[in-house]
Amino acid sequence: MGWLARLLGRERREPFEWFKVDRSNPQSRPVAPPEAADDPDWAWRTLVAWWDRTRSDIPIGGASDEVIETLERRYDIVLPPDFRAYLANACPSREEEMDAGMGTWWHLDRLRNLPDEHEHPVGPVISDGGSRWLFFVDHLIWSWAWVICCEPGPDWGKVAVILGENDDCIVAASFSDFVAGYIADPYDMT
């Protein structure tokens, strides 16, 4: 224990030890309303409305179908409809602004799959090295980040958080559910 810690009666802690996620008693998170299941535009419209309400200065650009299809071919993925609609209509045109939840939503050219962006092993949730999981938003300059599964199968469309090496967790069953939870409390999506 250092002299200052002894003086203040505090032990030394590891970096980021103050932020520990307790997954022993999982809490239910907000989910998108039932009508969102039939409306792929619900997520992006809700997110943009929240950005406006919270005065987040996110420059909305959207992307063309050709650019989105190029992304799908690059990673051999199939984008879930609600995430595709978000990219087409509300994807930021640049990645310089944080929203009110301290999230930086990545512009289309910044989107990467897990192996291209994160060199460390992930936890047990993401299989196959995450080659078909795309990063799309991070928190406080990559304190943690969220990925979406773009591989058809049982995890297709699910969103996971990557908190660090060997630490991942599914936080939403769909992009729409992620948006519902994120706008309610971004920190609850860890």
C-alpha positions as CSV (number, residue, x, y, z in Angstrom):
1,M,0.0,0.0,0.0
2,G,1.4,3.4,-0.9
3,W,1.8,6.3,1.5
4,L,-1.2,8.2,0.2
5,A,-3.4,5.1,0.4
6,R,-2.2,4.5,3.9
7,L,-2.9,8.1,4.8
8,L,-6.4,7.9,3.4
9,G,-7.0,4.4,4.6
10,R,-7.6,3.0,1.1
11,E,-6.2,0.0,-0.6
12,R,-4.7,0.2,-4.1
13,R,-7.0,-1.0,-6.8
14,E,-6.6,-2.3,-10.3
15,P,-7.5,0.1,-13.1
16,F,-11.2,0.1,-13.8
17,E,-11.9,-2.0,-10.7
18,W,-14.5,0.6,-9.8
19,F,-16.6,-0.7,-12.7
20,K,-17.4,-4.4,-12.1
21,V,-20.4,-6.0,-13.7
22,D,-22.3,-8.3,-11.4
23,R,-23.9,-10.9,-13.6
24,S,-24.8,-13.2,-10.7
25,N,-28.3,-11.7,-10.5
26,P,-29.3,-10.6,-14.0
27,Q,-31.8,-7.8,-14.2
28,S,-34.4,-7.5,-16.9
29,R,-33.7,-4.8,-19.4
30,P,-36.2,-2.7,-21.4
31,V,-37.2,-4.2,-24.7
32,A,-38.7,-2.8,-27.8
33,P,-42.5,-2.6,-28.0
34,P,-44.2,-5.5,-29.9
35,E,-44.9,-3.3,-32.9
36,A,-41.1,-2.9,-33.4
37,A,-40.9,-6.6,-34.5
38,D,-42.9,-5.7,-37.7
39,D,-41.2,-2.3,-38.2
40,P,-37.5,-2.3,-39.0
41,D,-37.5,1.5,-38.9
42,W,-38.6,1.6,-35.2
43,A,-35.0,1.4,-33.9
44,W,-33.4,4.1,-35.9
45,R,-36.4,6.5,-35.5
46,T,-36.4,6.0,-31.8
47,L,-32.6,6.5,-31.6
48,V,-32.7,9.7,-33.6
49,A,-35.6,11.0,-31.5
50,W,-33.5,10.3,-28.4
51,W,-30.5,12.0,-29.9
52,D,-32.7,15.1,-30.6
53,R,-34.2,15.0,-27.1
54,T,-30.9,14.8,-25.4
55,R,-29.3,17.3,-27.6
56,S,-26.6,14.9,-28.8
57,D,-24.9,16.4,-31.8
58,I,-24.8,13.2,-33.9
59,P,-24.3,14.0,-37.6
60,I,-26.8,11.6,-39.4
61,G,-25.7,10.5,-42.8
62,G,-27.2,7.1,-43.6
63,A,-25.7,4.9,-46.3
64,S,-26.7,3.7,-49.8
65,D,-27.8,0.1,-50.5
66,E,-24.6,-0.3,-52.5
67,V,-22.4,0.7,-49.6
68,I,-24.3,-1.6,-47.2
69,E,-24.0,-4.5,-49.6
70,T,-20.3,-3.9,-49.9
71,L,-20.0,-4.2,-46.1
72,E,-22.0,-7.5,-46.2
73,R,-19.8,-8.9,-48.9
74,R,-16.6,-7.9,-47.1
75,Y,-17.5,-9.9,-44.0
76,D,-19.8,-12.5,-45.6
77,I,-22.6,-11.4,-43.3
78,V,-26.4,-10.9,-43.5
79,L,-27.5,-7.7,-41.7
80,P,-30.6,-8.0,-39.5
81,P,-33.4,-5.8,-41.0
82,D,-33.6,-3.3,-38.1
83,F,-29.8,-2.8,-38.1
84,R,-29.8,-2.5,-41.9
85,A,-32.5,0.2,-41.7
86,Y,-30.4,2.0,-39.1
87,L,-27.4,2.0,-41.4
88,A,-29.5,3.2,-44.3
89,N,-31.2,6.0,-42.5
90,A,-29.3,7.1,-39.3
91,C,-25.8,5.9,-39.4
92,P,-23.5,8.8,-38.4
93,S,-21.7,10.5,-41.3
94,R,-18.6,11.0,-39.0
95,E,-17.5,9.5,-35.7
96,E,-16.6,12.6,-33.7
97,E,-19.4,13.1,-31.3
98,M,-20.5,11.3,-28.2
99,D,-24.2,11.0,-27.4
100,A,-25.7,11.7,-23.9
101,G,-24.9,8.2,-22.9
102,M,-21.2,8.7,-23.7
103,G,-21.5,6.4,-26.7
104,T,-19.8,7.0,-30.0
105,W,-21.8,5.5,-32.9
106,W,-19.5,4.4,-35.7
107,H,-19.9,5.7,-39.2
108,L,-20.1,3.1,-41.9
109,D,-16.5,3.2,-42.9
110,R,-15.5,2.5,-39.3
111,L,-17.6,-0.6,-38.8
112,R,-15.4,-3.6,-38.2
113,N,-15.9,-7.3,-37.3
114,L,-14.5,-8.6,-34.1
115,P,-11.2,-9.9,-35.3
116,D,-10.4,-6.8,-37.3
117,E,-11.1,-4.5,-34.3
118,H,-10.4,-6.4,-31.1
119,E,-7.1,-8.5,-30.8
120,H,-7.9,-10.1,-27.5
121,P,-9.9,-13.3,-26.9
122,V,-13.5,-12.8,-26.0
123,G,-15.6,-14.7,-23.6
124,P,-17.8,-17.7,-24.0
125,V,-20.8,-16.1,-25.7
126,I,-19.3,-15.2,-29.1
127,S,-18.3,-18.3,-31.1
128,D,-16.1,-18.8,-34.1
129,G,-13.8,-15.9,-33.2
130,G,-16.5,-13.3,-33.9
131,S,-15.9,-13.0,-37.6
132,R,-19.5,-12.2,-38.3
133,W,-20.1,-10.0,-35.3
134,L,-19.9,-6.2,-36.1
135,F,-18.8,-3.4,-33.8
136,F,-21.1,-0.4,-34.1
137,V,-20.9,1.7,-31.0
138,D,-18.4,2.1,-28.2
139,H,-18.5,3.8,-24.8
140,L,-16.0,6.5,-23.7
141,I,-13.4,6.0,-26.3
142,W,-13.5,2.2,-26.2
143,S,-13.9,1.5,-22.5
144,W,-16.2,-1.1,-23.9
145,A,-18.1,-1.7,-27.1
146,W,-21.1,-3.4,-28.5
147,V,-21.3,-5.9,-31.4
148,I,-24.2,-7.3,-33.4
149,C,-24.4,-10.9,-34.7
150,C,-24.8,-10.8,-38.5
151,E,-24.6,-14.6,-39.1
152,P,-27.9,-16.3,-39.8
153,G,-28.6,-18.8,-37.0
154,P,-29.7,-18.8,-33.3
155,D,-27.7,-15.6,-32.4
156,W,-28.6,-13.6,-35.6
157,G,-29.4,-10.0,-34.6
158,K,-28.4,-10.4,-30.9
159,V,-26.2,-7.6,-29.4
160,A,-23.3,-8.4,-27.1
161,V,-21.1,-6.1,-25.0
162,I,-17.3,-6.6,-25.1
163,L,-16.0,-5.4,-21.7
164,G,-12.5,-6.6,-22.2
165,E,-10.4,-9.7,-22.6
166,N,-12.5,-12.9,-22.1
167,D,-15.5,-10.8,-21.0
168,D,-18.6,-10.7,-23.3
169,C,-22.3,-10.9,-22.6
170,I,-25.5,-10.9,-24.7
171,V,-27.4,-7.7,-23.7
172,A,-30.2,-7.7,-26.3
173,A,-32.1,-10.1,-28.5
174,S,-32.2,-7.6,-31.3
175,F,-30.9,-4.2,-32.4
176,S,-34.4,-2.8,-31.6
177,D,-34.2,-4.2,-28.1
178,F,-30.7,-2.8,-27.7
179,V,-31.9,0.7,-28.7
180,A,-34.8,0.5,-26.2
181,G,-32.4,-0.5,-23.4
182,Y,-29.7,2.0,-24.4
183,I,-31.9,5.0,-24.4
184,A,-33.4,4.0,-21.0
185,D,-29.9,3.6,-19.5
186,P,-26.7,3.0,-21.5
187,Y,-24.9,1.7,-18.5
188,D,-27.5,-1.0,-18.0
189,M,-26.5,-2.5,-21.3
190,T,-23.3,-4.0,-19.9
